[in-house]
Amino acid sequence: MIVLLLKLLLAHVIGDFVLQPKKWVKQKNKKKHKSKYLYFHVLIHALALIILLKFKFSFWIGILVITVSHYIIDLIKLYLNNKIKAHYLFIADQIAHIIVILIVSALYTNYKFDINIIYSKEVIALLLALMTLTSVSSVIMQLIMNKWKLDEDDAENSLDKAGKYIGILERLFVFGFIVLNQWSAIGLLITAKSVFRFGDLSKAKNRKLTEYVLIGTLLSFGIAIAVGLLFNFVIKK
């Protein structure tokens, strides 16, 4: 199943990203189903599938299903462009394509999904860890960091909720490195963050911003390390 799945995913990446110029995207958004580039786009997907599957006639139904579904999904996306935010639409579009690819791949390899996998210790522990690193830790960080208030000048040029998302991403990275036993990568991550924040900290008129950033960083990394170690402990028991 893995080899077939990789081929189908490669065909999707080639058609949706590598061989889809911006000109085609703009024209499709403008003319929708009347755009010739929509049909060129679908044709490229079909050709990529045929070539990667070595022109085997036994795969023609799967190729047809993926190609037709791709056209339908893309068409729906085009008509929802001005009704749903672009990033949400993009994610939904890609998820829909990947679901079709997974179904086709599973059908051709007689793969049987065991629903008990969802309830396994590893999956439950992973879900708990991810929720702790995102939702739970964000609340904890906010409660602790609210004890100190920065002046408006300190955050006037900051993107909306940027600190929250940076914290979530860094905790996910640290968690991933711990699960993979790549502790040295955590040091690299800390160094990279320090370099990016050096300009802000060096311009600060007092130590307040520096101390605020250090406390937040250490707290964030501490939570991620604790969750990562607990996760490794649970799945090894």
C-alpha positions in Angstrom: 0.0 0.0 0.0 2.8 2.4 0.9 4.4 2.3 -2.6 1.1 2.9 -4.3 0.1 5.6 -1.9 3.4 7.4 -2.4 2.9 7.3 -6.2 -0.6 8.7 -5.9 0.6 11.5 -3.5 3.5 12.3 -5.9 1.1 12.7 -8.8 -1.0 15.0 -6.7 1.9 17.2 -5.7 3.1 17.4 -9.3 -0.3 18.4 -10.6 -1.4 20.7 -7.8 1.9 22.5 -7.0 4.8 21.8 -9.4 3.0 22.1 -12.7 0.3 24.6 -11.9 1.5 28.2 -12.7 0.0 31.2 -10.9 -1.5 32.3 -14.3 -3.7 29.2 -14.3 -4.8 29.7 -10.7 -5.8 33.3 -11.4 -7.7 32.4 -14.6 -9.5 29.5 -12.9 -10.6 31.8 -10.0 -11.9 34.3 -12.6 -13.6 32.0 -15.1 -14.3 29.0 -12.9 -15.7 26.1 -15.0 -15.3 28.1 -18.2 -11.5 28.3 -17.7 -9.5 26.1 -20.1 -6.8 25.9 -17.4 -9.1 23.9 -15.1 -9.2 21.2 -17.7 -5.5 21.4 -18.4 -4.9 21.1 -14.6 -7.1 18.0 -14.4 -5.4 16.5 -17.5 -2.0 16.9 -15.9 -3.2 15.0 -12.9 -4.4 12.2 -15.1 -1.2 12.0 -17.1 1.0 12.1 -13.9 -1.1 9.2 -12.5 -0.8 7.2 -15.8 3.0 7.7 -16.0 3.7 6.9 -12.4 1.5 3.8 -12.5 3.4 2.6 -15.5 0.4 2.7 -17.9 -1.1 -0.4 -16.2 -4.7 -1.0 -17.4 -5.6 -2.5 -14.0 -5.4 1.0 -12.4 -7.7 2.7 -14.8 -10.7 2.8 -12.5 -8.6 4.3 -9.7 -7.1 6.9 -12.1 -10.6 7.8 -13.3 -11.9 8.2 -9.7 -9.1 10.4 -8.6 -9.2 12.5 -11.8 -13.0 13.1 -11.8 -13.1 13.7 -8.0 -10.2 16.2 -8.4 -12.2 18.1 -11.0 -15.3 18.1 -8.8 -13.4 19.2 -5.6 -11.6 21.9 -7.5 -14.8 23.2 -9.0 -16.5 23.4 -5.6 -13.4 25.2 -4.3 -13.6 27.8 -7.1 -17.3 28.6 -6.3 -16.6 28.9 -2.6 -13.6 31.2 -3.1 -15.3 34.4 -2.0 -17.4 32.8 0.7 -14.7 31.0 2.8 -11.3 32.3 3.9 -8.6 31.2 1.5 -6.5 29.3 4.1 -9.5 27.3 5.3 -10.5 26.5 1.8 -7.0 25.4 0.8 -6.8 23.1 3.8 -10.3 21.6 3.1 -9.4 21.2 -0.6 -6.2 19.3 0.2 -7.8 17.1 2.8 -10.6 16.1 0.4 -8.0 15.2 -2.3 -5.9 13.2 0.2 -9.0 11.3 1.5 -9.9 10.2 -2.1 -6.2 9.1 -2.6 -6.3 7.1 0.6 -9.5 5.4 -0.3 -8.3 4.4 -3.8 -5.0 3.2 -2.4 -6.7 1.1 0.3 -9.1 -0.4 -2.3 -6.3 -1.5 -4.6 -4.3 -3.1 -1.8 -7.2 -4.7 0.1 -6.2 -2.7 3.2 -8.5 -3.2 6.2 -8.6 -0.4 8.7 -8.7 -1.6 12.3 -10.8 0.9 14.2 -9.2 -0.3 17.5 -6.0 1.6 16.4 -7.9 4.8 17.3 -8.3 3.6 20.9 -4.7 2.4 21.3 -2.6 3.7 24.1 -0.2 5.4 21.7 -2.9 7.3 19.8 -4.7 8.4 22.9 -1.4 9.5 24.5 -0.4 11.4 21.4 -3.8 13.2 21.2 -3.5 14.1 24.9 0.0 15.4 24.4 -0.9 17.5 21.4 -3.9 19.1 23.1 -1.8 19.8 26.1 0.9 21.5 24.0 -1.6 23.6 22.2 -4.8 24.5 24.0 -3.9 23.6 27.6 -0.4 25.1 27.6 -1.6 28.3 26.0 -4.0 28.9 28.9 -1.3 28.1 31.4 1.1 30.4 29.7 -1.4 33.2 29.6 -2.3 32.9 33.3 1.3 33.0 34.3 2.5 35.7 31.9 -0.4 38.0 32.7 1.3 38.7 36.0 3.6 40.9 34.0 2.3 43.6 31.6 4.4 45.0 28.8 4.0 48.6 27.7 2.1 49.2 24.5 5.2 50.3 22.8 6.8 46.9 23.4 4.1 45.1 21.3 2.8 47.8 19.0 4.5 46.2 15.9 3.5 42.7 16.8 1.2 40.5 14.6 -2.1 39.6 16.1 -1.7 36.5 18.4 1.8 35.9 16.9 3.3 35.1 20.3 0.6 32.5 20.9 1.2 30.7 17.7 5.0 30.9 17.9 4.8 29.3 21.4 2.5 26.5 20.1 4.9 25.8 17.2 8.0 25.8 19.3 6.4 23.4 21.8 5.4 21.0 19.0 8.9 21.1 17.6 10.4 20.4 21.0 7.9 17.6 21.6 8.8 16.1 18.2 12.5 16.3 18.9 12.1 14.5 22.3 10.0 11.7 20.8 12.7 11.2 18.2 15.4 11.5 20.8 17.0 14.5 19.1 18.0 16.6 22.1 20.6 18.5 20.2 18.0 19.8 17.9 16.3 21.5 20.9 19.5 23.5 21.5 19.5 24.5 17.8 15.9 25.7 18.2 16.7 27.8 21.2 19.7 29.3 19.4 17.6 30.1 16.4 15.0 31.8 18.5 17.6 33.8 20.4 19.0 35.1 17.1 15.6 36.2 15.8 14.8 38.0 19.1 18.3 39.5 19.6 17.2 42.7 17.7 14.2 43.3 19.9 16.1 42.6 23.1 19.1 44.8 22.2 16.8 47.7 21.4 14.9 47.4 24.7 15.4 50.4 27.0 15.3 48.3 30.1 15.4 44.6 31.1 11.7 44.2 31.2 11.2 42.9 27.7 14.3 40.7 28.0 13.1 39.1 31.2 9.6 38.7 29.8 10.9 36.8 26.7 13.2 34.6 28.8 10.5 33.6 31.2 8.1 32.9 28.4 10.6 30.9 26.5 11.8 28.8 29.4 8.2 28.1 30.5 7.2 27.1 27.1 10.2 24.8 26.6 9.7 23.4 30.1 6.1 22.4 29.4 7.1 20.8 26.1 10.0 18.9 27.6 7.8 17.6 30.5 5.0 16.5 28.1 7.5 14.8 25.8 9.2 12.9 28.6 5.8 11.8 30.0 4.7 10.7 26.5 7.8 8.6 26.0 7.3 7.1 29.5 3.7 6.2 28.8 4.2 4.5 25.4 7.1 2.5 26.7 5.2 1.1 29.7 
